[in-house]
Amino acid sequence: MNYRIVIKIILLISWMTLIFCFSNQDRDHSSRVSDGFITKISKVILGDNYKKITKSKTYGTTVFIVRKTAHFFMYFVLSIISFSLLYEFFGLDKKTILFTILLCFLYSISDEVHQLFVVGRSCELRDIIIDTTSSIISAALNYFIRKKYKKI
């Protein structure tokens, strides 16, 4: 087997494992991670005034945006890795896009169902939509960039 394929399979499994680990965190731990990220960014942007954001009315919205952006990012990267692996088998073909999106969509569903069994977590259709939308955007960008690169 081609070493590039093996490396891409390892990357794919590793990234899926990372997503699983984040999903496996209970509600309290997951909230601490989000809050910690927001606190660090707030300290950089606001300096000593960072404590104001945690008391503001927009804090809940900020947490929501950070969490959904994390979903978008995780599945954007999953799509890049998946596309890269499937490209090895199908080349620059629409099958590569279709199977990439399908893989990410199915993994998103399995991830959300998994969260039903994690304390304080739930299955969210909105997250599946965000994950799948991210995968579609990533796969399309991957396709068009590779298509343009191939012409050069």
KEDONU-537842 format. One line per field, with one value per residue (C-alpha): residue number from 1; residue in one letter; x, y, z. Coordinates in steps of 0.5 Angstrom, whole numbers, m for minus. Each point is the difference from the previous one (the first is absolute). Example, Ala and Ser with C-alpha at 12.3 -4.5 7.8 and 13.67 -1.06 7.14 Angstrom:
2
resi: (1	2) .
resn: (A	S) .
xx: (25	2) .
yy: (m9	7) .
zz: (16	m2) .
***
This chain:
152
resi: (1	2	3	4	5	6	7	8	9	10	11	12	13	14	15	16	17	18	19	20	21	22	23	24	25	26	27	28	29	30	31	32	33	34	35	36	37	38	39	40	41	42	43	44	45	46	47	48	49	50	51	52	53	54	55	56	57	58	59	60	61	62	63	64	65	66	67	68	69	70	71	72	73	74	75	76	77	78	79	80	81	82	83	84	85	86	87	88	89	90	91	92	93	94	95	96	97	98	99	100	101	102	103	104	105	106	107	108	109	110	111	112	113	114	115	116	117	118	119	120	121	122	123	124	125	126	127	128	129	130	131	132	133	134	135	136	137	138	139	140	141	142	143	144	145	146	147	148	149	150	151	152) .
resn: (M	N	Y	R	I	V	I	K	I	I	L	L	I	S	W	M	T	L	I	F	C	F	S	N	Q	D	R	D	H	S	S	R	V	S	D	G	F	I	T	K	I	S	K	V	I	L	G	D	N	Y	K	K	I	T	K	S	K	T	Y	G	T	T	V	F	I	V	R	K	T	A	H	F	F	M	Y	F	V	L	S	I	I	S	F	S	L	L	Y	E	F	F	G	L	D	K	K	T	I	L	F	T	I	L	L	C	F	L	Y	S	I	S	D	E	V	H	Q	L	F	V	V	G	R	S	C	E	L	R	D	I	I	I	D	T	T	S	S	I	I	S	A	A	L	N	Y	F	I	R	K	K	Y	K	K	I) .
xx: (0	2	3	m4	m6	2	2	m7	m4	4	m1	m8	0	4	m5	m6	3	1	m7	m3	4	m3	m7	2	1	m6	m4	4	7	m2	m2	6	4	m4	0	7	1	m4	3	7	m2	m4	7	4	m5	m3	6	m2	m7	m1	m4	m6	m2	m1	m5	m3	m7	4	4	m5	0	7	1	m5	4	6	m3	m3	6	4	m5	1	8	0	m4	3	7	m4	m2	7	3	m6	1	7	0	m6	4	5	m5	m5	4	m3	m7	m7	0	6	m4	m7	4	3	m6	m4	6	0	m8	0	6	m4	m6	3	4	m7	m3	6	m1	m7	4	5	m3	m3	1	m5	m1	m1	m3	3	7	m1	m2	6	5	m3	0	7	2	m3	3	7	m1	m2	6	4	m2	0	7	3	m4	4	6	0	0	6) .
yy: (0	7	4	6	m4	m3	7	3	m6	1	8	m2	m5	5	6	m4	m2	7	2	m6	2	7	m3	m5	6	1	6	3	m1	2	7	1	m1	5	5	m1	1	6	3	m1	4	5	1	1	5	4	m1	2	1	m7	m2	5	m5	m5	4	3	m2	m2	m6	m5	2	0	m7	m2	3	m3	m7	0	2	m5	m5	3	0	m7	m3	5	m3	m7	1	2	m6	m4	3	m1	m7	m1	3	m5	m5	4	6	7	m3	2	m7	3	6	m5	m5	5	4	m7	m2	6	0	m7	2	6	m4	m6	6	3	m7	m1	6	m3	m5	6	3	7	0	m1	m2	7	0	7	m3	m5	6	4	m6	m2	7	1	m7	3	6	m3	m6	5	5	m6	m2	7	1	m7	1	7	m2	m6	5	3) .
zz: (0	m2	6	m1	1	6	3	m2	3	6	0	m1	5	5	m2	1	7	2	m2	4	6	0	m1	6	5	5	0	5	m3	m6	2	4	m6	m4	6	0	m7	0	6	m3	m6	4	4	m7	m3	7	4	7	m2	m2	7	m3	m6	5	3	m6	m3	m6	3	m1	m8	0	3	m5	m6	3	1	m7	m4	4	m4	m6	0	2	m5	m5	1	0	m7	m2	3	m3	m7	0	1	m5	m5	0	m2	m5	m2	m1	m1	2	4	4	2	1	5	4	1	2	4	4	1	2	5	3	1	4	4	2	1	5	4	2	4	3	7	m2	m7	m6	m7	m4	m7	0	1	m6	m4	2	m1	m7	m3	2	m3	m6	0	1	m5	m6	2	0	m7	m3	3	m3	m7	0	2	m5	m6	3) .
***
